[in-house]
Amino acid sequence: MSDNSDIEKFGSGNKLERALTNHTVDYDLYVAQSNPSGIQLTDGHQLRQALDSRHVTMIAIGGALGTGLLIGTGSALRTAGPGAILVAYSVIGFCVFMVMSGLGEVATFVPLNGFANYCQRYVDDALGFACGYVYLFKYLILPANQLVAGSLTVQYWVSKEKLNPGVWITIFLVVILLVNLLGVRFFGEIEFWLSSLKVLTCLGLIILLWTIALGGGPTHDRIGFRFWKDPGAFLEYVDASKNLEIGGHKGRFVAFVSVLVTAVFAYLGTELVGITFSETRNPRRSIPKAIKLTFYRIVVFYILSIFWLGMCVSPKDPLLLSASGNTASASPFVIAIKNAKINGLDHVINACILLFVLSAANSDMYVCSRTIYSLAVAGYAPKFFTKTNKLGVPYYGILLSFLFTLLAYMTVSSGAAEVFTYFVNVVSLTGLIAWSCILVIHIRFMAACKAQGIDRKKDLAYRSPFQPYGSYAALFICVLVIFIKNFTVFLGSSFTYKNFITGYIVLPVFLIMYFGYKIWFKTSIIKASEADLQTYRDVVDAEFEQYEAEDAERKALREAEGKKFDKEWIYDKSRKIKCEGGFPCAKCIHSDKDCIISPKDVTLNPLDYKQQYNIIKGYNCKLERIIQFLFPDVSLEYLRNNIDEFEKQVCINKSKLPQVSTPITPENMAVDNTTKTSVKSETLKNFNQVFVSTTDQSFIEFIQQSSQEIIPTELSKTTFSYNNKEFVRANLLSLVKDAVAILPQDDKIRKLVRIYLNICETNYFYVHHNNFYKIVEEILIKRQEQDLEFFIRDWQNLVLLLGMMAISSGFEYMDDNQPIPNFVMDTSPGLIYYYAALPFTGFLIDQKSIESIQGLLIFGVFMTTNKLENFQMFDGGYLFMNLALEIAIANKLYLKEPYRSYSVEEQEVFKRLWWSCYTMERRFGINLGKSEIISPDDITVDMPIQVPELNNNLGYSNYLSLRSIIELNYIFRDIAELYLVPRSNRKSKEAKISIDPKIIRKLVEDAEECKINFPEYAQVDKLDPNSQLYRGNIHLNLTYYLAKIYIGKPFLLYKVDNFKRLAEQSDYESAFVDHLSSICIDAAFCTIELLSELDKYNKLGLFSCTDINVCNVSIFTILVFLKIDRSETTLLFLRKGLKILKTMSNGCSSAKSSLQKLKKLDILVSDFTEEIPPENMNTLFSVETASKSFPTDEDDKLLQFEGVKDVDILGLFEGIDDFLGQVDNDIYQHLQL
């Protein structure tokens, strides 16, 4: 676990990202957390994932279509001719496609917000800083430029003498500001339709030019390739402003290079769709689709347009030579239409140009706000730029863009307009620099994949074509164009220094920012082998699977309803319910997104129909499907005709409704894992509900149901001990007073509640309803009013609040101004809330007790297996488990007696509940050193019986030898207490241990007895290797042998350090050490054999951490043994172990980290082999000749072991958590019974 010092040491950059674990719960997939400033992006700092595939696709197709194509192509045609511009636009089109496909490959792997974050992750922090700010500068200026272009376009109809252009600028500015403030969903819809209009306009123009070129216009003049011959496809360079003409091949080359630069500006902005990837639903589907359509856009809208345009308009056309400005009169498309004698279309084209310009301004403001947001997330800009409103809009970024957009008013004055022109000229180079950075990112990403063993063909959702040569070629062209961008200033006799400075100044600024950041912060280029390819990858994979499942469900629904279309932009509105806002939907986690959820995703117990109906309705399910889930016998026709009446009856009186008459039989009492429902039993007399296959109904949900008033009888004041503390079990009034008294300040409570709702995603639905914040506020008001009657009446909500605060305290930061999480050892902040809630357990002993135990265990598992490894979370999770055990004990579930009045099936449910509860509490209690609250001798209830129908289902049929697992836990605890010397008592790196042989002897006997008590199915050789039980039972045996290794390991180490002295004597000490060493090495051999069995049946690495760890421990033990025994047997098992470890290292990504361990082990093998004396080593000690029994009790004496190294003592704990962590997983499956 990384403590505070570790995090401070890592500082910013990718290293901190690796120091923080891959915690799914508090990770916002679309916020890069590569440095400390990104860690605190909680509610109010996150973007919304609200763009559908149709939005991204259409933005990718039409987002960059604009004046660069409709107007800019005219100057290019005039300068170089139709053949030259066709080649130039094709070359730059190739570069653009390489840029977009490279960006798509990187973004589908792990989508992040902004290009700076990709630079920071795969290349260099300094490049992220420089690229981010250069790109930001571009989009600070462009919105103003587009608004100016819009005002000029309107002058085609209304001259500036009649109406000041500032009026149009103001109108356009208000429109784009409102669009960007209304959320990304609204922005996406606007851009979707504007891009659709762009596409239709361009397609219409292409078809029209095609018709004109082939003689289909009013003049019926078949133009063909007339203008390719006269004046020619490639023209010589002419610059009338400088009276400069360059003839021959040289002139044609100069003209081609000049339009190469012009072509770049027509494509600029194509990459802006990459900014939307972070707010896109299912990026691994949407991004590849958008990238592939980019290719078709380039071919159709640019190459075909240029081709037909070169056929229809002569480069020497007088209208083209005199064209200027941003209106339709400057468009070569309009010139072609006029020459074909087609009237009226110029106004249509001008209107389209106006919409193109406004769309560009809208998109530019969006990109500007998201770029500054991503820079703030990455730590390059002030943190307040990450603040968002409830729609996920970074409003400070919008404000910044708005302020720079005011520069558009400079064009109203002639002098200021000239200055503004300089700004625009400066901006034009930034796009090329951004393209170059994207290509560098992709090149470094490919290198990292190759260095870290990731196969681009198999492991990536999208792979860029023509690689790696395509990206290198495109990068070369981009860099070349950067340097030749303003080369025309050097031609002729006159040199315009203003154009030179404004044309190239961005390049030195970029280099200064890059090298300045690198020198100041001492950053370095990330090596390919060290680039972070793993962080958040598992989160992206999991989310992709979720999206795919949702899409498959929607498709299945449409097929069932006989609908042929399954496109996201052609959907049945009635099948989707928009969330009402406020709280995110429990399925899609976003409050402004259309969603659909299947009733199978919401597992409920048949408690009360009204309660069920209201809960499931809160999940935004389609109403008909809710009712069908609750009442499967009710027909859809009846529902559609009587839906209002039916809903009224559900919420008033369930007796009036059609009932499902399913006979109760022992067979249908079994768990149905497909539907996750169960049948209610008439024999459950004292409980209102049957246990479902999952434990979704929790303690938290129970105490939330304040509508059922539970006012228990007053208890006599008694005390009970818990965690070495005394508690008073008093009456309800006393408990409420104590609980209210420890509540912190109002702001602190609100903060902890927000933390809980944002972090505990897996348990979100327990408190997910729109009234919850109102409940909290009501509690705060009643606390000030000292209204104890309110708390007595609704004490469940008070306990709910205490439980939530206890959980979220583990995630609270040390200080609002410090980004480092509070990973302190002190657990008191959260424990105080648990201690306040704990005495309420006396009031939970009623028909809801079983439900409460299940919920407490769920929260306990969540908190104790949390990847943040926070001690407070871990300790708090144990308290939940302990609380569950107290309720179970209070209900006497550990005795046979309570079960006499129930059926066999019901007794099995209770038994499973008890043993799950007891085993989980013991597992973590032993790990934390907590004392038990009930003796094993007091437990008289039998283990659950096996269910014949589930014999091959791990976790259902065999209860995993729970008693054996508990005994192994005790053995591990005793080993730790025996060998682990407290750190405070260590005066050197070596420790002296005094051992009573009786204790060792008992440990060995306990381990053997545990093995003997393994049930029949735990004998590995009696199982089918293909059964689900096989892997779990091998795991149980591996845990047993691990215990034996740890029992004998210190003696083996002692034997190695003192083997000469011990070999020369045959006294008690030598015999005792020989025997324990034999036990240790024999167990290590057995673990290697078991792992070999797993490898034989291709089951090795299914639990990679477990298998890797036991292999490492065993190999280390064998290596130590090699110092005193170089027999063929020992070397054989060493080679087997190394082969297994190598296999796992190559076999799965989670095992890659063991490669370094493997290299170290190889070195150890060489070192140990060199140290072993060659003579007589095989006869000094071997397993076969070792003593098979301990010396007699009469010889027992206290043994003193010196020289056992500290690291070896701590090695006792290597892997215990990994092994027992898998047991936790198996027990969690068992909980589902």
PESUL-V867025 format. One record per residue. RES is the residue in one small letter. NEAR is the number of other C-alpha atoms within 10 Angstrom. Layout:
res:near
RES:NEAR
RES:NEAR
This chain:
res:near
m:13
s:13
d:16
n:13
s:8
d:13
i:20
e:12
k:10
f:16
g:15
s:19
g:19
n:22
k:18
l:19
e:24
r:15
a:15
l:20
t:16
n:18
h:17
t:20
v:15
d:19
y:18
d:18
l:21
y:20
v:25
a:29
q:28
s:26
n:21
p:22
s:22
g:22
i:21
q:19
l:21
t:16
d:16
g:15
h:23
q:23
l:27
r:24
q:25
a:24
l:24
d:21
s:22
r:20
h:26
v:27
t:23
m:23
i:26
a:29
i:26
g:26
g:26
a:25
l:27
g:24
t:23
g:17
l:22
l:26
i:24
g:19
t:27
g:26
s:20
a:23
l:28
r:23
t:26
a:30
g:29
p:30
g:20
a:25
i:30
l:25
v:18
a:24
y:25
s:19
v:16
i:24
g:24
f:19
c:26
v:23
f:26
m:29
v:27
m:29
s:27
g:28
l:24
g:28
e:25
v:25
a:24
t:22
f:21
v:23
p:29
l:25
n:26
g:29
f:25
a:32
n:28
y:27
c:27
q:25
r:24
y:28
v:26
d:24
d:30
a:25
l:28
g:26
f:25
a:26
c:26
g:26
y:21
v:22
y:24
l:20
f:18
k:22
y:29
l:26
i:24
l:25
p:31
a:29
n:22
q:25
l:31
v:26
a:23
g:24
s:28
l:21
t:24
v:20
q:19
y:18
w:12
v:14
s:14
k:15
e:8
k:8
l:11
n:14
p:23
g:18
v:12
w:17
i:23
t:15
i:12
f:19
l:21
v:11
v:12
i:23
l:18
l:13
v:21
n:22
l:19
l:14
g:20
v:24
r:22
f:17
f:20
g:23
e:16
i:16
e:23
f:22
w:16
l:22
s:25
s:17
l:16
k:24
v:19
l:13
t:16
c:22
l:16
g:12
l:21
i:22
i:15
l:18
l:27
w:21
t:16
i:26
a:25
l:18
g:16
g:15
g:19
p:11
t:12
h:13
d:13
r:15
i:14
g:16
f:17
r:17
f:20
w:17
k:9
d:11
p:14
g:18
a:22
f:22
l:25
e:20
y:24
v:19
d:14
a:8
s:6
k:13
n:9
l:13
e:13
i:17
g:14
g:10
h:13
k:12
g:18
r:22
f:18
v:21
a:26
f:25
v:22
s:23
v:25
l:25
v:21
t:21
a:26
v:25
f:19
a:23
y:22
l:20
g:21
t:22
e:21
l:19
v:24
g:25
i:20
t:26
f:26
s:25
e:25
t:24
r:22
n:22
p:30
r:26
r:17
s:21
i:31
p:22
k:18
a:25
i:28
k:18
l:17
t:24
f:19
y:14
r:21
i:21
v:16
v:15
f:19
y:23
i:20
l:19
s:24
i:24
f:18
w:25
l:26
g:30
m:23
c:29
v:28
s:25
p:27
k:15
d:15
p:10
l:20
l:22
l:16
s:9
a:19
s:15
g:13
n:25
t:28
a:28
s:23
a:23
s:27
p:29
f:27
v:26
i:24
a:24
i:21
k:16
n:18
a:20
k:12
i:14
n:10
g:10
l:13
d:20
h:16
v:13
i:20
n:23
a:18
c:22
i:26
l:25
l:19
f:25
v:25
l:23
s:24
a:26
a:27
n:25
s:26
d:24
m:28
y:28
v:28
c:25
s:26
r:26
t:26
i:30
y:33
s:25
l:26
a:20
v:32
a:31
g:20
y:20
a:18
p:14
k:18
f:15
f:24
t:28
k:21
t:20
n:17
k:17
l:22
g:25
v:26
p:27
y:20
y:18
g:24
i:22
l:16
l:16
s:26
f:21
l:11
f:16
t:24
l:16
l:20
a:26
y:19
m:18
t:20
v:15
s:9
s:10
g:10
a:14
a:16
e:12
v:12
f:20
t:15
y:15
f:18
v:17
n:17
v:22
v:23
s:20
l:27
t:24
g:23
l:21
i:22
a:23
w:26
s:24
c:24
i:26
l:27
v:21
i:27
h:30
i:22
r:20
f:24
m:22
a:18
a:22
c:19
k:14
a:14
q:17
g:13
i:16
d:11
r:15
k:10
k:9
d:12
l:16
a:18
y:23
r:19
s:25
p:14
f:9
q:15
p:14
y:12
g:21
s:26
y:18
a:15
a:23
l:24
f:15
i:17
c:23
v:15
l:11
v:20
i:21
f:13
i:14
k:22
n:18
f:16
t:17
v:17
f:12
l:13
g:13
s:9
s:9
f:13
t:10
y:11
k:10
n:16
f:18
i:14
t:19
g:24
y:21
i:15
v:20
l:16
p:10
v:12
f:20
l:14
i:13
m:18
y:19
f:16
g:14
y:18
k:18
i:12
w:9
f:11
k:11
t:15
s:12
i:16
i:19
k:15
a:19
s:14
e:13
a:23
d:23
l:18
q:14
t:18
y:23
r:16
d:14
v:19
v:21
d:13
a:13
e:17
f:17
e:13
q:15
y:17
e:15
a:12
e:18
d:16
a:13
e:15
r:18
k:17
a:14
l:15
r:17
e:13
a:9
e:9
g:9
k:13
k:9
f:13
d:17
k:10
e:12
w:11
i:9
y:14
d:12
k:9
s:7
r:17
k:16
i:17
k:14
c:19
e:13
g:14
g:15
f:18
p:21
c:26
a:22
k:18
c:19
i:15
h:20
s:22
d:24
k:23
d:17
c:21
i:21
i:22
s:18
p:20
k:13
d:13
v:16
t:17
l:20
n:23
p:18
l:11
d:13
y:17
k:16
q:15
q:18
y:18
n:13
i:16
i:21
k:16
g:16
y:25
n:22
c:20
k:19
l:17
e:15
r:17
i:21
i:24
q:15
f:16
l:18
f:15
p:14
d:13
v:17
s:12
l:15
e:9
y:10
l:18
r:11
n:10
n:11
i:16
d:10
e:10
f:17
e:15
k:12
q:15
v:20
c:15
i:12
n:11
k:14
s:9
k:10
l:12
p:11
q:13
v:11
s:7
t:9
p:10
i:13
t:10
p:11
e:9
n:14
m:16
a:18
v:20
d:13
n:12
t:8
t:12
k:17
t:20
s:20
v:20
k:19
s:19
e:8
t:12
l:14
k:11
n:9
f:14
n:14
q:20
v:21
f:25
v:24
s:22
t:21
t:22
d:20
q:22
s:22
f:27
i:23
e:20
f:20
i:22
q:21
q:13
s:14
s:11
q:12
e:12
i:16
i:12
p:13
t:9
e:11
l:12
s:10
k:10
t:10
t:12
f:11
s:10
y:18
n:12
n:9
k:8
e:10
f:15
v:14
r:20
a:18
n:19
l:22
l:14
s:13
l:20
v:22
k:14
d:13
a:21
v:19
a:11
i:12
l:19
p:10
q:9
d:15
d:10
k:12
i:19
r:17
k:14
l:21
v:22
r:17
i:22
y:24
l:20
n:18
i:19
c:19
e:15
t:13
n:18
y:18
f:19
y:18
v:17
h:19
h:17
n:14
n:12
f:15
y:17
k:10
i:14
v:18
e:15
e:13
i:21
l:19
i:13
k:16
r:17
q:10
e:9
q:13
d:12
l:16
e:12
f:14
f:22
i:19
r:16
d:21
w:25
q:24
n:22
l:22
v:23
l:19
l:23
l:25
g:23
m:24
m:28
a:28
i:27
s:22
s:24
g:28
f:21
e:20
y:15
m:13
d:10
d:9
n:8
q:12
p:16
i:19
p:20
n:19
f:23
v:13
m:10
d:11
t:18
s:14
p:14
g:24
l:22
i:17
y:23
y:22
y:20
a:22
a:22
l:22
p:20
f:20
t:16
g:17
f:18
l:20
i:16
d:15
q:13
k:16
s:21
i:26
e:22
s:27
i:27
q:25
g:23
l:26
l:28
i:23
f:22
g:27
v:20
f:17
m:25
t:24
t:16
n:18
k:15
l:22
e:17
n:24
f:19
q:27
m:27
f:23
d:21
g:27
g:27
y:28
l:23
f:26
m:30
n:28
l:25
a:28
l:28
e:21
i:22
a:22
i:17
a:15
n:16
k:16
l:22
y:23
l:16
k:14
e:11
p:14
y:17
r:9
s:12
y:15
s:13
v:12
e:14
e:17
q:19
e:20
v:15
f:22
k:21
r:21
l:22
w:25
w:24
s:24
c:24
y:25
t:20
m:25
e:26
r:26
r:20
f:25
g:20
i:18
n:18
l:13
g:11
k:15
s:12
e:15
i:16
i:13
s:7
p:12
d:6
d:9
i:14
t:12
v:19
d:13
m:16
p:18
i:15
q:13
v:14
p:9
e:11
l:14
n:15
n:17
n:14
l:21
g:22
y:23
s:19
n:22
y:22
l:23
s:16
l:19
r:18
s:20
i:21
i:18
e:17
l:23
n:23
y:19
i:24
f:24
r:15
d:17
i:21
a:18
e:12
l:16
y:18
l:18
v:16
p:8
r:9
s:6
n:8
r:12
k:8
s:9
k:10
e:15
a:17
k:15
i:16
s:12
i:15
d:13
p:18
k:12
i:13
i:17
r:15
k:12
l:20
v:18
e:12
d:16
a:21
e:13
e:13
c:18
k:19
i:11
n:13
f:19
p:12
e:10
y:15
a:22
q:15
v:20
d:10
k:10
l:16
d:11
p:17
n:12
s:13
q:15
l:23
y:22
r:19
g:19
n:20
i:20
h:24
l:25
n:19
l:23
t:24
y:22
y:24
l:26
a:24
k:25
i:26
y:25
i:28
g:25
k:24
p:24
f:22
l:26
l:21
y:19
k:24
v:18
d:17
n:13
f:19
k:12
r:10
l:19
a:14
e:10
q:11
s:10
d:11
y:16
e:17
s:18
a:20
f:21
v:23
d:28
h:21
l:28
s:29
s:26
i:25
c:28
i:24
d:18
a:23
a:27
f:22
c:17
t:29
i:23
e:15
l:17
l:24
s:18
e:16
l:20
d:15
k:11
y:10
n:12
k:16
l:22
g:22
l:13
f:15
s:17
c:19
t:21
d:24
i:25
n:18
v:26
c:22
n:21
v:20
s:26
i:25
f:18
t:22
i:23
l:22
v:21
f:23
l:22
k:20
i:24
d:23
r:22
s:14
e:10
t:13
t:19
l:15
l:12
f:20
l:23
r:14
k:19
g:26
l:18
k:14
i:23
l:27
k:17
t:15
m:25
s:21
n:15
g:14
c:12
s:14
s:16
a:19
k:16
s:11
s:19
l:15
q:11
k:13
l:17
k:11
k:12
l:17
d:12
i:12
l:15
v:18
s:11
d:13
f:16
t:15
e:11
e:10
i:14
p:12
p:10
e:8
n:11
m:16
n:14
t:12
l:15
f:21
s:21
v:18
e:9
t:12
a:16
s:18
k:14
s:12
f:17
p:17
t:9
d:10
e:6
d:11
d:15
k:13
l:11
l:14
q:11
f:14
e:13
g:14
v:18
k:17
d:17
v:10
d:15
i:20
l:13
g:16
l:22
f:15
e:17
g:20
i:19
d:14
d:19
f:21
l:21
g:17
q:17
v:21
d:20
n:14
d:17
i:22
y:19
q:18
h:22
l:24
q:21
l:22
